[in-house]
Amino acid sequence: FEIKDMGEAAYILGVKINRDRLRRILTLSHEPYIKKILERFHMADCKPMDTPISKGQTLSLEMCPKTPQERERMQRVPYSNAIGSLIYVIMCTKPNIYYAFGLVSRY
């Protein structure tokens, strides 16, 4: 079979490949995919942070919704869909958010 050289890859499975040959740096980015996730869950205008959760911060049952109205509102939030969307990002390019992801996904 014949092979066709299409040049350097820019994207592979939704992961953008950035090369800086002078400094010998290769980086991987999920930026377009992450933006799509933020738009899907109506968080496109959120403020970025370096650390999503401070060291030692925990979640507790006291933070759970208490009134029937709060519970009903929270049931309409697709948390499991958001968690599922982030698994691919964490495994490929953003392991730094794994602690926060694990903490939030328990609730």
Phi, psi and chi 1 to 4 in degrees:
 res  aa     phi    psi   chi1   chi2   chi3   chi4
   1 PHE       -  155.9   61.2   91.4      -      -
   2 GLU   -93.4  146.9  -69.0 -173.4   36.1      -
   3 ILE  -111.7  138.3  -62.5  175.3      -      -
   4 LYS  -112.1  122.2 -179.2  179.3  178.3 -177.2
   5 ASP   -81.5  115.2 -175.8    1.8      -      -
   6 MET  -102.1   11.5  -62.1  174.8   66.6      -
   7 GLY    84.3 -168.8      -      -      -      -
   8 GLU   -69.6  142.7  -66.6 -178.3  -11.9      -
   9 ALA   -74.5  138.3      -      -      -      -
  10 ALA  -104.9  -33.5      -      -      -      -
  11 TYR  -135.2  139.9  -79.0   90.8      -      -
  12 ILE  -137.9  119.2  -65.3  177.6      -      -
  13 LEU    51.4   40.5  -62.0  174.1      -      -
  14 GLY    81.6    1.0      -      -      -      -
  15 VAL   -99.3  122.1  177.9      -      -      -
  16 LYS   -81.2  134.9 -175.8  177.4  179.6 -177.5
  17 ILE  -106.3  121.3  -57.5  167.9      -      -
  18 ASN  -112.4  129.1  -59.8  -51.5      -      -
  19 ARG  -120.1  134.9  -67.2  177.2 -172.2   84.5
  20 ASP  -123.4   91.6 -175.1  -15.0      -      -
  21 ARG   -66.6  -33.1  -66.8 -166.4 -175.5  -83.4
  22 LEU   -63.0  -43.6  -66.8  175.0      -      -
  23 ARG   -92.9   -0.9  -64.3 -171.8  -51.2  178.6
  24 ARG    58.7   50.5  -60.1  179.1   57.7   97.5
  25 ILE  -121.4  133.8  -64.1  174.3      -      -
  26 LEU  -123.3  124.4  177.9   72.7      -      -
  27 THR  -125.3  152.0   59.5      -      -      -
  28 LEU  -116.7  141.9  -56.7  175.6      -      -
  29 SER  -140.9  139.9  171.1      -      -      -
  30 HIS  -109.4   22.3 -101.0  123.7      -      -
  31 GLU   -51.3  -49.7 -172.5  175.3  -15.1      -
  32 PRO   -62.0  -38.8  -21.0   30.4      -      -
  33 TYR   -67.0  -42.4 -180.0   69.0      -      -
  34 ILE   -63.9  -40.9  -67.3  170.0      -      -
  35 LYS   -61.6  -39.1  -75.8 -178.3  178.9  179.7
  36 LYS   -64.9  -40.2 -171.2 -170.8  -55.9 -176.2
  37 ILE   -63.5  -45.4  -68.6  172.0      -      -
  38 LEU   -61.0  -40.5  -69.4  172.2      -      -
  39 GLU   -66.6  -40.8  -71.7  171.1    6.4      -
  40 ARG   -61.3  -36.2  179.0  176.7  171.0 -158.5
  41 PHE  -103.4   22.0  -64.8  104.0      -      -
  42 HIS    55.3   44.1  -50.1  -69.3      -      -
  43 MET  -125.8   21.7  -66.4 -175.6   65.5      -
  44 ALA   -62.9  -23.9      -      -      -      -
  45 ASP   -98.1   12.7  -63.5  -30.8      -      -
  46 CYS   -70.8  159.7   67.9      -      -      -
  47 LYS   -92.3  128.8  -64.6  179.6 -177.1  177.4
  48 PRO   -71.0  151.5   20.2  -26.1      -      -
  49 MET  -134.4  151.3  -63.2  177.2   65.5      -
  50 ASP   -71.1  -44.8  -70.2  -23.4      -      -
  51 THR  -120.0  116.1  -53.6      -      -      -
  52 PRO   -67.8  -25.4   16.2  -21.3      -      -
  53 ILE  -143.6  136.3  -82.8 -166.2      -      -
  54 SER   -71.3  152.1  -58.4      -      -      -
  55 LYS   -60.6  132.8 -177.4  178.8  178.3 -177.0
  56 GLY    85.8   -7.7      -      -      -      -
  57 GLN   -72.2  137.6 -171.7  172.7   -4.7      -
  58 THR  -130.9  165.5   59.8      -      -      -
  59 LEU  -109.7  150.2  -60.6  177.4      -      -
  60 SER  -139.1  169.5   68.3      -      -      -
  61 LEU   -67.8  -21.0  -67.7  175.9      -      -
  62 GLU   -64.0  -23.8  -89.1   83.5   51.4      -
  63 MET   -82.3   -9.9  -63.4  173.4  168.8      -
  64 CYS   -69.9  155.1  -68.9      -      -      -
  65 PRO   -62.6  140.1    7.9  -11.5      -      -
  66 LYS  -106.9  -41.3  -53.1 -125.5 -177.2  -37.4
  67 THR   -84.8  157.5   66.2      -      -      -
  68 PRO   -59.3  -35.1  -24.6   32.2      -      -
  69 GLN   -66.0  -42.2  -65.3   85.1    6.7      -
  70 GLU   -63.9  -42.2  -72.3  176.3  -21.1      -
  71 ARG   -62.9  -43.4  -72.6 -171.1 -172.3  119.2
  72 GLU   -62.7  -43.2 -177.9 -177.5  -29.0      -
  73 ARG   -62.8  -40.6 -167.8 -174.7   79.6 -152.6
  74 MET   -70.8  -28.6  -65.4  -57.5  -79.4      -
  75 GLN   -67.5  -22.2  -74.6  178.0  -16.0      -
  76 ARG   -84.2   -8.2  -70.9 -179.7  -72.5 -171.4
  77 VAL   -86.1  124.1  177.3      -      -      -
  78 PRO   -82.5   66.4   29.8  -33.1      -      -
  79 TYR   -60.4  -44.1  -74.1  108.4      -      -
  80 SER   -63.3  -33.9   60.1      -      -      -
  81 ASN   -66.9  -41.0  -67.9  -17.2      -      -
  82 ALA   -64.8  -44.0      -      -      -      -
  83 ILE   -61.3  -44.8  -65.7  -64.6      -      -
  84 GLY   -62.6  -37.6      -      -      -      -
  85 SER   -66.8  -29.9  -62.4      -      -      -
  86 LEU   -84.0  -18.8  -70.2  172.9      -      -
  87 ILE   -56.7  -46.0  -71.8  174.1      -      -
  88 TYR   -61.6  -42.1 -178.6   60.2      -      -
  89 VAL   -62.7  -44.8  174.0      -      -      -
  90 ILE   -63.9  -43.7  -70.6  168.7      -      -
  91 MET   -68.2  -31.4  -61.9  -57.3  -72.3      -
  92 CYS   -97.0  -46.7  -65.9      -      -      -
  93 THR  -134.6  -14.0   59.0      -      -      -
  94 LYS  -129.2   60.6  -61.2  -64.5  -78.7  176.9
  95 PRO   -66.6  -15.5   23.6  -32.3      -      -
  96 ASN   -67.3  -16.8   60.2  -39.4      -      -
  97 ILE   -97.8    6.1   65.7  169.7      -      -
  98 TYR   -62.6  -40.0 -171.4   77.2      -      -
  99 TYR   -61.0  -50.0  175.2   73.7      -      -
 100 ALA   -62.5  -40.7      -      -      -      -
 101 PHE   -59.7  -47.3  171.0   82.3      -      -
 102 GLY   -63.3  -40.1      -      -      -      -
 103 LEU   -65.0  -48.5 -167.0   61.7      -      -
 104 VAL   -70.1  -37.8  170.1      -      -      -
 105 SER   -67.3  -19.0   65.6      -      -      -
 106 ARG   -70.1  -22.2  -73.7 -178.0 -128.4  155.6
 107 TYR  -105.4      -  -68.9   90.8      -      -
